[in-house]
Amino acid sequence: MASVQSVFRKDKLNAKGEAPIHFRIIKNRKVSYVTYGLMMPESQWDFKNNKVKATHKNSAGLNSFISTKFTELQDQVFEFETVNKELSTKDQKHKT
């Protein structure tokens, strides 16, 4: 069974001090990342809850977007696993 999680990629900081928010898919101990183009300063990300902090001016909208995309991706992973048991993380990444 594959797992999906939203992650803040500290290892991908840009010159402004912002990093992308990715969705990590793990299947059979293989990791793949999917991005939707969100960039966030580290100070505005809640690492404990994996969401944008309430102090961000657009936190409600961003958290809603992240939640929606997370649910869509999780549904796609579940659907592909039930149809095709041998789907790899690379295959899943190309399907999104």
Secondary structure, 3 states (H helix, E strand, C coil): CCEEEEEECHHHCCCCCEEEEEEEEEECCEEEEEEEEEEEEHHHEECCCCEECCCCCCHHHHHHHHHHHHHHHHHHHHHHHHHCCCCCHHHHHHHC
